[in-house]
Amino acid sequence: MDITKPVQIKDAYSKVAAMLQDRGLWAVINNAGVLGFPTDGELLPMTDYKQCMAVNFFGTVEVTKT
């Protein structure tokens, strides 16, 4: 699942909900992240920073809120 794609998150939610039915969900392990190429920060293009934030922060928030 690509956690930067809300459609994939909703699809995963639907699959889990169907499997659980009326039993409820006890926990969510939301562990996704990217590091990228280890180098000095000033050498990285902004696209690398944006991808990192999209996965490591916004994707995690989106999965948790769903």
Biopython code that builds the backbone (N, CA, C, O; Angstrom):
import numpy as np
from Bio.PDB.StructureBuilder import StructureBuilder

atoms = [
    (1, "MET", "N", (0.843, -1.170, 0.000)),
    (1, "MET", "CA", (0.000, 0.000, 0.000)),
    (1, "MET", "C", (0.893, 1.240, 0.000)),
    (1, "MET", "O", (1.876, 1.315, 0.737)),
    (2, "ASP", "N", (0.540, 2.182, -0.819)),
    (2, "ASP", "CA", (1.235, 3.471, -0.865)),
    (2, "ASP", "C", (0.446, 4.442, 0.007)),
    (2, "ASP", "O", (-0.651, 4.860, -0.363)),
    (3, "ILE", "N", (0.997, 4.798, 1.156)),
    (3, "ILE", "CA", (0.246, 5.638, 2.094)),
    (3, "ILE", "C", (0.159, 7.095, 1.670)),
    (3, "ILE", "O", (-0.413, 7.913, 2.390)),
    (4, "THR", "N", (0.715, 7.430, 0.518)),
    (4, "THR", "CA", (0.536, 8.782, -0.019)),
    (4, "THR", "C", (-0.660, 8.835, -0.963)),
    (4, "THR", "O", (-0.958, 9.888, -1.528)),
    (5, "LYS", "N", (-1.343, 7.713, -1.137)),
    (5, "LYS", "CA", (-2.499, 7.640, -2.034)),
    (5, "LYS", "C", (-3.759, 7.310, -1.221)),
    (5, "LYS", "O", (-3.955, 6.161, -0.824)),
    (6, "PRO", "N", (-4.612, 8.312, -0.972)),
    (6, "PRO", "CA", (-5.815, 8.096, -0.163)),
    (6, "PRO", "C", (-6.714, 6.969, -0.670)),
    (6, "PRO", "O", (-7.362, 6.299, 0.134)),
    (7, "VAL", "N", (-6.767, 6.748, -1.968)),
    (7, "VAL", "CA", (-7.601, 5.668, -2.509)),
    (7, "VAL", "C", (-7.104, 4.313, -2.007)),
    (7, "VAL", "O", (-7.909, 3.450, -1.656)),
    (8, "GLN", "N", (-5.796, 4.123, -1.970)),
    (8, "GLN", "CA", (-5.237, 2.865, -1.482)),
    (8, "GLN", "C", (-5.466, 2.701, 0.020)),
    (8, "GLN", "O", (-5.675, 1.585, 0.496)),
    (9, "ILE", "N", (-5.427, 3.791, 0.756)),
    (9, "ILE", "CA", (-5.693, 3.733, 2.196)),
    (9, "ILE", "C", (-7.140, 3.323, 2.438)),
    (9, "ILE", "O", (-7.409, 2.463, 3.276)),
    (10, "LYS", "N", (-8.065, 3.924, 1.718)),
    (10, "LYS", "CA", (-9.481, 3.588, 1.877)),
    (10, "LYS", "C", (-9.761, 2.145, 1.464)),
    (10, "LYS", "O", (-10.585, 1.473, 2.084)),
    (11, "ASP", "N", (-9.084, 1.664, 0.422)),
    (11, "ASP", "CA", (-9.235, 0.275, -0.009)),
    (11, "ASP", "C", (-8.747, -0.678, 1.084)),
    (11, "ASP", "O", (-9.401, -1.679, 1.377)),
    (12, "ALA", "N", (-7.611, -0.367, 1.678)),
    (12, "ALA", "CA", (-7.088, -1.196, 2.766)),
    (12, "ALA", "C", (-8.046, -1.182, 3.955)),
    (12, "ALA", "O", (-8.279, -2.216, 4.580)),
    (13, "TYR", "N", (-8.596, -0.017, 4.264)),
    (13, "TYR", "CA", (-9.568, 0.095, 5.355)),
    (13, "TYR", "C", (-10.782, -0.805, 5.091)),
    (13, "TYR", "O", (-11.246, -1.511, 5.987)),
    (14, "SER", "N", (-11.282, -0.773, 3.869)),
    (14, "SER", "CA", (-12.445, -1.596, 3.517)),
    (14, "SER", "C", (-12.145, -3.077, 3.680)),
    (14, "SER", "O", (-12.981, -3.832, 4.177)),
    (15, "LYS", "N", (-10.968, -3.490, 3.269)),
    (15, "LYS", "CA", (-10.578, -4.903, 3.392)),
    (15, "LYS", "C", (-10.466, -5.317, 4.857)),
    (15, "LYS", "O", (-10.923, -6.395, 5.235)),
    (16, "VAL", "N", (-9.867, -4.472, 5.673)),
    (16, "VAL", "CA", (-9.730, -4.787, 7.099)),
    (16, "VAL", "C", (-11.104, -4.810, 7.764)),
    (16, "VAL", "O", (-11.390, -5.704, 8.561)),
    (17, "ALA", "N", (-11.949, -3.844, 7.447)),
    (17, "ALA", "CA", (-13.297, -3.798, 8.028)),
    (17, "ALA", "C", (-14.086, -5.050, 7.666)),
    (17, "ALA", "O", (-14.820, -5.582, 8.499)),
    (18, "ALA", "N", (-13.942, -5.524, 6.431)),
    (18, "ALA", "CA", (-14.646, -6.735, 6.005)),
    (18, "ALA", "C", (-14.132, -7.961, 6.761)),
    (18, "ALA", "O", (-14.912, -8.846, 7.115)),
    (19, "MET", "N", (-12.840, -8.012, 7.004)),
    (19, "MET", "CA", (-12.265, -9.144, 7.737)),
    (19, "MET", "C", (-12.690, -9.129, 9.207)),
    (19, "MET", "O", (-12.942, -10.184, 9.789)),
    (20, "LEU", "N", (-12.769, -7.954, 9.802)),
    (20, "LEU", "CA", (-13.089, -7.845, 11.225)),
    (20, "LEU", "C", (-14.570, -8.011, 11.511)),
    (20, "LEU", "O", (-14.945, -8.532, 12.562)),
    (21, "GLN", "N", (-15.409, -7.578, 10.594)),
    (21, "GLN", "CA", (-16.854, -7.564, 10.767)),
    (21, "GLN", "C", (-17.216, -6.863, 12.068)),
    (21, "GLN", "O", (-16.961, -5.666, 12.197)),
    (22, "ASP", "N", (-17.795, -7.556, 13.029)),
    (22, "ASP", "CA", (-18.250, -6.917, 14.270)),
    (22, "ASP", "C", (-17.289, -7.101, 15.440)),
    (22, "ASP", "O", (-17.638, -6.783, 16.576)),
    (23, "ARG", "N", (-16.092, -7.608, 15.182)),
    (23, "ARG", "CA", (-15.166, -7.892, 16.282)),
    (23, "ARG", "C", (-14.428, -6.657, 16.773)),
    (23, "ARG", "O", (-13.942, -6.657, 17.904)),
    (24, "GLY", "N", (-14.326, -5.620, 15.980)),
    (24, "GLY", "CA", (-13.613, -4.412, 16.385)),
    (24, "GLY", "C", (-12.118, -4.515, 16.144)),
    (24, "GLY", "O", (-11.571, -5.600, 15.948)),
    (25, "LEU", "N", (-11.487, -3.382, 16.162)),
    (25, "LEU", "CA", (-10.042, -3.294, 15.939)),
    (25, "LEU", "C", (-9.374, -2.872, 17.242)),
    (25, "LEU", "O", (-9.769, -1.878, 17.852)),
    (26, "TRP", "N", (-8.377, -3.612, 17.663)),
    (26, "TRP", "CA", (-7.704, -3.351, 18.936)),
    (26, "TRP", "C", (-6.522, -2.411, 18.792)),
    (26, "TRP", "O", (-6.216, -1.662, 19.720)),
    (27, "ALA", "N", (-5.855, -2.435, 17.654)),
    (27, "ALA", "CA", (-4.649, -1.610, 17.504)),
    (27, "ALA", "C", (-4.347, -1.396, 16.027)),
    (27, "ALA", "O", (-4.772, -2.169, 15.168)),
    (28, "VAL", "N", (-3.611, -0.340, 15.755)),
    (28, "VAL", "CA", (-3.096, -0.075, 14.415)),
    (28, "VAL", "C", (-1.592, 0.112, 14.543)),
    (28, "VAL", "O", (-1.128, 0.956, 15.309)),
    (29, "ILE", "N", (-0.839, -0.673, 13.797)),
    (29, "ILE", "CA", (0.607, -0.478, 13.738)),
    (29, "ILE", "C", (0.870, 0.268, 12.446)),
    (29, "ILE", "O", (0.793, -0.296, 11.354)),
    (30, "ASN", "N", (1.175, 1.522, 12.588)),
    (30, "ASN", "CA", (1.319, 2.416, 11.445)),
    (30, "ASN", "C", (2.805, 2.733, 11.296)),
    (30, "ASN", "O", (3.301, 3.724, 11.832)),
    (31, "ASN", "N", (3.500, 1.877, 10.562)),
    (31, "ASN", "CA", (4.952, 1.969, 10.499)),
    (31, "ASN", "C", (5.397, 2.033, 9.041)),
    (31, "ASN", "O", (5.669, 1.007, 8.418)),
    (32, "ALA", "N", (5.465, 3.222, 8.518)),
    (32, "ALA", "CA", (5.968, 3.416, 7.155)),
    (32, "ALA", "C", (6.937, 4.581, 7.193)),
    (32, "ALA", "O", (6.776, 5.505, 7.990)),
    (33, "GLY", "N", (7.913, 4.538, 6.356)),
    (33, "GLY", "CA", (8.849, 5.651, 6.335)),
    (33, "GLY", "C", (9.878, 5.514, 5.233)),
    (33, "GLY", "O", (10.185, 4.413, 4.776)),
    (34, "VAL", "N", (10.394, 6.633, 4.823)),
    (34, "VAL", "CA", (11.478, 6.673, 3.846)),
    (34, "VAL", "C", (12.574, 7.569, 4.403)),
    (34, "VAL", "O", (12.301, 8.543, 5.105)),
    (35, "LEU", "N", (13.794, 7.234, 4.085)),
    (35, "LEU", "CA", (14.924, 8.038, 4.518)),
    (35, "LEU", "C", (15.560, 8.749, 3.347)),
    (35, "LEU", "O", (15.992, 9.895, 3.467)),
    (36, "GLY", "N", (15.620, 8.075, 2.220)),
    (36, "GLY", "CA", (16.281, 8.672, 1.068)),
    (36, "GLY", "C", (17.770, 8.417, 1.108)),
    (36, "GLY", "O", (18.243, 7.556, 1.850)),
    (37, "PHE", "N", (18.486, 9.146, 0.330)),
    (37, "PHE", "CA", (19.930, 8.979, 0.221)),
    (37, "PHE", "C", (20.615, 9.789, 1.319)),
    (37, "PHE", "O", (20.429, 11.004, 1.391)),
    (38, "PRO", "N", (21.406, 9.135, 2.176)),
    (38, "PRO", "CA", (22.061, 9.889, 3.255)),
    (38, "PRO", "C", (23.166, 10.808, 2.720)),
    (38, "PRO", "O", (24.187, 10.342, 2.215)),
    (39, "THR", "N", (22.950, 12.080, 2.836)),
    (39, "THR", "CA", (23.915, 13.077, 2.380)),
    (39, "THR", "C", (23.657, 14.380, 3.132)),
    (39, "THR", "O", (22.734, 14.460, 3.942)),
    (40, "ASP", "N", (24.446, 15.366, 2.874)),
    (40, "ASP", "CA", (24.231, 16.673, 3.492)),
    (40, "ASP", "C", (22.906, 17.263, 3.007)),
    (40, "ASP", "O", (22.583, 17.195, 1.821)),
    (41, "GLY", "N", (22.146, 17.841, 3.933)),
    (41, "GLY", "CA", (20.826, 18.367, 3.614)),
    (41, "GLY", "C", (20.801, 19.381, 2.495)),
    (41, "GLY", "O", (19.851, 19.416, 1.713)),
    (42, "GLU", "N", (21.829, 20.209, 2.402)),
    (42, "GLU", "CA", (21.830, 21.242, 1.359)),
    (42, "GLU", "C", (22.029, 20.662, -0.038)),
    (42, "GLU", "O", (21.827, 21.360, -1.032)),
    (43, "LEU", "N", (22.423, 19.396, -0.121)),
    (43, "LEU", "CA", (22.630, 18.766, -1.429)),
    (43, "LEU", "C", (21.378, 18.073, -1.955)),
    (43, "LEU", "O", (21.318, 17.712, -3.130)),
    (44, "LEU", "N", (20.386, 17.885, -1.099)),
    (44, "LEU", "CA", (19.162, 17.197, -1.509)),
    (44, "LEU", "C", (18.217, 18.148, -2.231)),
    (44, "LEU", "O", (18.060, 19.299, -1.823)),
    (45, "PRO", "N", (17.585, 17.670, -3.304)),
    (45, "PRO", "CA", (16.578, 18.507, -3.965)),
    (45, "PRO", "C", (15.295, 18.567, -3.128)),
    (45, "PRO", "O", (15.042, 17.681, -2.312)),
    (46, "MET", "N", (14.506, 19.592, -3.329)),
    (46, "MET", "CA", (13.251, 19.755, -2.585)),
    (46, "MET", "C", (12.307, 18.582, -2.801)),
    (46, "MET", "O", (11.523, 18.258, -1.910)),
    (47, "THR", "N", (12.362, 17.941, -3.958)),
    (47, "THR", "CA", (11.483, 16.793, -4.206)),
    (47, "THR", "C", (11.740, 15.677, -3.196)),
    (47, "THR", "O", (10.806, 14.982, -2.795)),
    (48, "ASP", "N", (12.994, 15.496, -2.781)),
    (48, "ASP", "CA", (13.303, 14.480, -1.770)),
    (48, "ASP", "C", (12.681, 14.845, -0.424)),
    (48, "ASP", "O", (12.136, 13.980, 0.262)),
    (49, "TYR", "N", (12.759, 16.105, -0.048)),
    (49, "TYR", "CA", (12.141, 16.551, 1.203)),
    (49, "TYR", "C", (10.620, 16.374, 1.152)),
    (49, "TYR", "O", (10.009, 15.925, 2.121)),
    (50, "LYS", "N", (10.021, 16.728, 0.027)),
    (50, "LYS", "CA", (8.564, 16.618, -0.114)),
    (50, "LYS", "C", (8.114, 15.167, -0.057)),
    (50, "LYS", "O", (7.094, 14.868, 0.564)),
    (51, "GLN", "N", (8.850, 14.255, -0.692)),
    (51, "GLN", "CA", (8.509, 12.831, -0.650)),
    (51, "GLN", "C", (8.643, 12.297, 0.774)),
    (51, "GLN", "O", (7.798, 11.534, 1.240)),
    (52, "CYS", "N", (9.691, 12.696, 1.450)),
    (52, "CYS", "CA", (9.911, 12.271, 2.836)),
    (52, "CYS", "C", (8.751, 12.720, 3.725)),
    (52, "CYS", "O", (8.245, 11.926, 4.517)),
    (53, "MET", "N", (8.327, 13.960, 3.610)),
    (53, "MET", "CA", (7.212, 14.468, 4.414)),
    (53, "MET", "C", (5.894, 13.810, 4.017)),
    (53, "MET", "O", (5.052, 13.536, 4.873)),
    (54, "ALA", "N", (5.713, 13.554, 2.719)),
    (54, "ALA", "CA", (4.479, 12.920, 2.247)),
    (54, "ALA", "C", (4.310, 11.537, 2.866)),
    (54, "ALA", "O", (3.204, 11.158, 3.250)),
    (55, "VAL", "N", (5.397, 10.787, 2.965)),
    (55, "VAL", "CA", (5.326, 9.433, 3.529)),
    (55, "VAL", "C", (5.409, 9.472, 5.051)),
    (55, "VAL", "O", (4.525, 8.959, 5.737)),
    (56, "ASN", "N", (6.458, 10.072, 5.573)),
    (56, "ASN", "CA", (6.753, 9.983, 7.004)),
    (56, "ASN", "C", (5.793, 10.772, 7.884)),
    (56, "ASN", "O", (5.590, 10.410, 9.043)),
    (57, "PHE", "N", (5.206, 11.823, 7.372)),
    (57, "PHE", "CA", (4.285, 12.613, 8.190)),
    (57, "PHE", "C", (2.851, 12.533, 7.682)),
    (57, "PHE", "O", (1.984, 11.974, 8.353)),
    (58, "PHE", "N", (2.597, 13.090, 6.496)),
    (58, "PHE", "CA", (1.217, 13.183, 6.006)),
    (58, "PHE", "C", (0.587, 11.814, 5.761)),
    (58, "PHE", "O", (-0.592, 11.624, 6.057)),
    (59, "GLY", "N", (1.340, 10.864, 5.233)),
    (59, "GLY", "CA", (0.803, 9.518, 5.021)),
    (59, "GLY", "C", (0.430, 8.849, 6.327)),
    (59, "GLY", "O", (-0.610, 8.197, 6.428)),
    (60, "THR", "N", (1.280, 9.010, 7.324)),
    (60, "THR", "CA", (1.011, 8.438, 8.641)),
    (60, "THR", "C", (-0.247, 9.052, 9.252)),
    (60, "THR", "O", (-1.072, 8.337, 9.821)),
    (61, "VAL", "N", (-0.395, 10.350, 9.141)),
    (61, "VAL", "CA", (-1.596, 11.026, 9.652)),
    (61, "VAL", "C", (-2.835, 10.527, 8.912)),
    (61, "VAL", "O", (-3.861, 10.257, 9.536)),
    (62, "GLU", "N", (-2.749, 10.406, 7.602)),
    (62, "GLU", "CA", (-3.896, 9.959, 6.792)),
    (62, "GLU", "C", (-4.339, 8.548, 7.184)),
    (62, "GLU", "O", (-5.536, 8.292, 7.321)),
    (63, "VAL", "N", (-3.388, 7.637, 7.364)),
    (63, "VAL", "CA", (-3.729, 6.267, 7.769)),
    (63, "VAL", "C", (-4.363, 6.273, 9.157)),
    (63, "VAL", "O", (-5.368, 5.599, 9.378)),
    (64, "THR", "N", (-3.795, 7.014, 10.077)),
    (64, "THR", "CA", (-4.314, 7.059, 11.443)),
    (64, "THR", "C", (-5.727, 7.636, 11.478)),
    (64, "THR", "O", (-6.581, 7.122, 12.201)),
    (65, "LYS", "N", (-5.986, 8.683, 10.719)),
    (65, "LYS", "CA", (-7.315, 9.296, 10.692)),
    (65, "LYS", "C", (-8.359, 8.394, 10.043)),
    (65, "LYS", "O", (-9.538, 8.465, 10.388)),
    (66, "THR", "N", (-7.938, 7.548, 9.108)),
    (66, "THR", "CA", (-8.884, 6.668, 8.426)),
    (66, "THR", "C", (-9.365, 5.599, 9.377)),
    (66, "THR", "O", (-10.173, 4.752, 8.996)),
]
sb = StructureBuilder()
sb.init_structure("model")
sb.init_model(0)
sb.init_chain("A")
sb.init_seg("    ")
for serial, (resi, resn, name, xyz) in enumerate(atoms, 1):
    if name == "N":
        sb.init_residue(resn, " ", resi, " ")
    sb.init_atom(name, np.array(xyz, "f"), 0.0, 1.0, " ", f" {name:<3s}", serial, name[0])
structure = sb.get_structure()
